[in-house]
Amino acid sequence: MVGFDAKNITNLDSKYKCSDCSLILCNPIQLTACGHRFCHSCFLNLNQTRITCSQCQIQTPSDQTLIDPAFNNEMQALPITCSYCNWTDTL
């Protein structure tokens, strides 16, 4: 699953947005060379041994990425407004 869409996506800090799909991160993977993040599914779709970050063009070997549980926990507190209805809550 790619990232989450939300009505308030433009109000969120860019660190919560995928470097590939530009949506709110879903199961984020961090590139260790630059620190930017991809959705797990966006990362898998790239299917490359070296990942070029779309934000800064720095390359990271695909085996030098990490899952950051603390960042994922931080994201769980993000206020989100659904793009398709009036639902508002946290992730």
C-alpha positions as CSV (number, residue, x, y, z in Angstrom):
1,M,0.0,0.0,0.0
2,V,1.4,3.4,-0.9
3,G,1.1,6.3,1.4
4,F,-2.0,7.9,2.9
5,D,-3.8,10.8,1.2
6,A,-5.4,13.5,3.4
7,K,-7.0,16.8,3.0
8,N,-4.5,18.4,5.3
9,I,-1.4,16.9,3.7
10,T,-0.1,20.3,2.7
11,N,-0.1,21.4,6.4
12,L,2.1,18.5,7.5
13,D,5.9,18.6,7.8
14,S,7.6,17.2,4.7
15,K,9.4,14.6,6.9
16,Y,6.1,12.8,7.1
17,K,5.8,12.5,3.3
18,C,7.2,9.7,1.1
19,S,10.1,10.8,-1.1
20,D,8.6,8.7,-3.9
21,C,4.8,9.0,-3.9
22,S,4.6,12.3,-1.9
23,L,1.8,10.9,0.3
24,I,1.9,10.5,4.0
25,L,4.3,7.7,4.8
26,C,3.0,4.2,5.3
27,N,5.4,1.8,7.1
28,P,8.3,4.2,6.5
29,I,11.8,3.0,5.5
30,Q,14.7,5.5,6.0
31,L,17.6,5.8,3.6
32,T,20.7,5.9,5.8
33,A,22.8,8.0,3.3
34,C,20.5,11.0,3.4
35,G,17.9,10.4,6.1
36,H,14.8,10.8,3.8
37,R,12.1,8.2,3.9
38,F,10.0,6.1,1.6
39,C,6.8,4.1,2.1
40,H,7.7,0.4,2.5
41,S,5.7,-0.5,-0.6
42,C,7.3,2.4,-2.7
43,F,10.7,1.1,-1.6
44,L,9.9,-2.4,-2.7
45,N,8.5,-1.2,-6.0
46,L,11.8,0.4,-6.8
47,N,13.4,-3.1,-6.7
48,Q,17.0,-1.8,-7.1
49,T,20.3,-2.5,-5.4
50,R,20.9,1.3,-5.1
51,I,18.1,3.7,-4.3
52,T,18.3,7.2,-5.6
53,C,16.5,9.6,-3.3
54,S,14.0,11.7,-5.3
55,Q,14.4,14.6,-3.0
56,C,18.2,15.0,-2.9
57,Q,19.5,12.5,-5.6
58,I,21.9,10.8,-3.0
59,Q,22.2,7.1,-3.6
60,T,21.8,4.5,-0.8
61,P,22.5,0.8,-1.2
62,S,19.1,-1.0,-0.6
63,D,20.6,-3.1,2.2
64,Q,21.5,0.1,4.1
65,T,18.0,1.2,4.9
66,L,16.2,1.0,8.2
67,I,12.8,0.8,9.8
68,D,12.6,3.5,12.5
69,P,10.0,2.4,15.2
70,A,10.4,5.7,17.1
71,F,9.5,7.7,14.0
72,N,6.6,5.4,13.2
73,N,5.3,6.0,16.8
74,E,5.7,9.7,16.2
75,M,3.6,9.5,13.1
76,Q,0.8,7.8,15.0
77,A,0.0,11.1,16.6
78,L,-0.4,13.0,13.3
79,P,-3.8,14.7,13.0
80,I,-5.3,13.5,9.7
81,T,-8.4,14.6,7.8
82,C,-9.7,12.1,5.3
83,S,-9.7,13.2,1.6
84,Y,-12.9,11.3,0.9
85,C,-15.1,12.1,3.9
86,N,-15.2,14.3,7.0
87,W,-13.3,11.8,9.3
88,T,-10.6,13.4,11.4
89,D,-8.3,11.6,13.8
90,T,-4.8,10.4,14.2
91,L,-3.1,7.7,12.2
